[in-house]
Amino acid sequence: MQLTDRIAETIEPALAAMGYEIVRVQLGGGHNRSGHSATLQIMCDRLDGQALTLDDCAEISRLASAVLDVEDPIAGAYTLEVSSPGLDRPLTRPKDFDRFAGCEARIELRLPVDGRKRFKGVLRGLEGETVLLETGDGPCRLALPDIEKARLIPAETGPGAPAAAARGQRARTNARTNARTNA
């Protein structure tokens, strides 16, 4: 099991009890063996479907820090970042492809299918282990295990406002750097 999976598994019960779910966990930077501080990024959603607020991110940060301080899965120091998925949210779980059916998405495959790795279109849902996508060239069926990355494309936010202007606007809080010692 990867470290990020272990971290998610460790904090998910506490987050769920408070009304949150994990969208993605990433660990970047040095893994503390080289003396560099790592960054642990936790992306969450609210279970009630409401937008995640800055206060929610702060609460998640405090809760995750408390659990991680006890469980101590990361050796050394790291910076904890908690964020909402944002408008251009990644699609990381099978249920995301059903939840966002009708929305425009960009999907990148691990290996080319018919000479293509990148697809853009409207999500039509999930059928078993197959993502249904309506592209400009017609319907596509993409195997879920073959997907490297998938992300929503934000809709226009108003007259003359390009979708790109809305990207990256997500609630975020940088939590404290957790100093850890190798025991």
C-alpha positions in Angstrom: 0.0 0.0 0.0 1.3 3.4 -0.9 2.0 6.0 1.8 -0.7 8.3 0.4 -3.2 5.5 0.6 -2.2 4.8 4.2 -2.5 8.4 5.1 -6.0 8.6 3.5 -7.0 5.4 5.3 -5.7 6.8 8.6 -7.6 10.2 8.5 -10.7 9.3 6.6 -12.8 7.9 9.5 -12.2 11.1 11.6 -13.0 13.3 8.6 -16.2 11.3 7.7 -17.4 11.7 11.3 -17.1 15.5 10.9 -19.0 15.5 7.5 -16.1 15.5 5.1 -14.6 13.1 2.5 -11.2 12.9 0.9 -11.0 13.6 -2.8 -7.2 13.1 -3.1 -4.1 12.9 -1.0 -0.7 13.8 -2.5 2.8 13.8 -1.0 5.3 16.0 -2.8 8.7 17.3 -2.4 11.4 15.5 -0.5 10.4 12.5 1.5 12.5 13.9 4.4 15.4 11.5 3.9 17.3 14.1 1.9 16.7 16.9 4.4 13.9 18.6 2.3 10.5 19.2 3.8 7.7 17.4 2.1 4.3 18.8 1.4 1.2 16.7 2.2 -1.8 17.9 0.2 -5.2 16.8 1.3 -8.2 17.7 -1.0 -11.6 17.3 0.6 -15.3 17.7 -0.1 -18.3 18.1 2.2 -20.5 15.0 2.5 -23.6 17.2 2.3 -22.7 18.5 -1.1 -22.2 22.1 0.0 -19.2 24.1 -1.1 -16.1 23.7 1.1 -15.2 26.9 2.9 -12.0 28.3 4.3 -13.3 27.5 7.8 -13.9 23.9 6.7 -10.3 23.7 5.4 -9.0 25.0 8.7 -11.2 22.5 10.7 -9.9 19.6 8.4 -6.4 20.8 8.9 -6.7 20.8 12.7 -8.4 17.4 12.6 -5.9 15.8 10.2 -2.9 17.2 12.1 -4.2 15.7 15.4 -4.7 12.3 13.8 -1.4 12.4 11.9 0.5 13.5 15.1 -0.7 10.3 16.8 -0.3 7.9 13.9 2.9 9.5 12.6 2.9 8.0 9.1 5.4 10.5 7.7 9.0 10.5 8.9 10.4 14.0 9.4 9.0 17.5 8.8 6.3 18.3 6.4 3.9 21.0 5.5 0.2 20.2 5.5 -2.0 21.9 2.9 -5.8 21.3 2.8 -7.9 22.5 -0.1 -11.3 22.1 -1.8 -11.3 20.5 -5.3 -12.0 23.9 -7.0 -13.8 24.5 -10.2 -11.4 22.5 -12.3 -11.7 19.6 -9.8 -9.9 16.3 -10.4 -12.0 13.3 -11.0 -10.3 10.7 -8.8 -13.0 8.3 -7.7 -15.4 6.2 -9.8 -18.4 7.9 -8.3 -17.1 11.3 -9.6 -17.8 10.2 -13.2 -21.5 9.6 -12.3 -21.8 12.6 -10.0 -20.6 15.0 -12.7 -22.4 13.5 -15.7 -23.4 16.3 -17.9 -20.3 18.4 -17.1 -17.4 19.0 -19.5 -14.2 17.1 -18.7 -10.6 16.6 -19.9 -9.3 13.0 -19.6 -5.7 11.8 -20.2 -5.0 8.1 -20.6 -1.8 6.2 -19.5 -1.4 4.8 -23.0 -2.9 5.9 -26.4 -6.1 4.4 -27.6 -6.5 4.7 -31.4 -3.5 7.0 -31.4 -5.0 9.4 -28.8 -4.1 9.9 -25.1 -6.2 13.1 -24.5 -9.9 13.4 -24.7 -12.3 16.3 -24.1 -16.0 16.1 -23.9 -19.2 15.9 -21.8 -19.3 13.1 -19.2 -22.2 10.7 -19.6 -21.4 8.7 -16.5 -19.9 5.4 -15.6 -20.9 2.0 -16.9 -19.2 -0.7 -14.9 -15.5 0.1 -15.3 -16.0 2.3 -18.4 -16.3 6.1 -18.5 -18.7 7.3 -21.0 -17.7 10.6 -22.7 -19.4 12.5 -25.5 -16.7 14.2 -27.6 -16.8 16.3 -30.7 -16.1 13.2 -32.7 -18.9 11.2 -31.1 -19.2 8.9 -28.0 -16.1 7.5 -26.4 -15.8 4.6 -24.0 -12.7 4.8 -21.8 -11.6 2.1 -19.4 -11.4 3.5 -15.9 -8.1 1.7 -15.0 -6.5 3.3 -18.2 -7.2 6.9 -17.0 -4.1 8.7 -15.8 -5.8 12.1 -15.1 -9.3 13.4 -15.4 -10.5 16.9 -14.5 -13.6 19.0 -14.9 -13.5 22.0 -17.3 -15.1 25.0 -15.5 -18.1 26.5 -17.2 -18.1 30.1 -18.1 -18.6 32.1 -14.9 -20.4 35.1 -16.5 -20.5 37.3 -19.6 -17.1 37.6 -21.1 -15.4 35.7 -18.2 -13.2 33.0 -19.5 -13.2 29.7 -17.7 -9.5 30.0 -17.2 -10.0 33.0 -14.9 -12.0 30.7 -12.6 -9.3 28.0 -12.4 -7.4 27.7 -9.2 -9.9 29.6 -7.1 -10.2 27.2 -4.2 -10.3 27.5 -0.6 -6.9 26.7 0.8 -5.1 26.8 4.0 -1.5 26.1 4.7 -1.3 24.4 8.0 1.7 24.4 10.2 4.8 22.5 9.4 4.8 19.4 11.5 8.2 18.7 13.0 8.7 15.0 13.4 11.6 13.0 14.7 12.5 9.6 13.6 12.0 7.3 16.5 
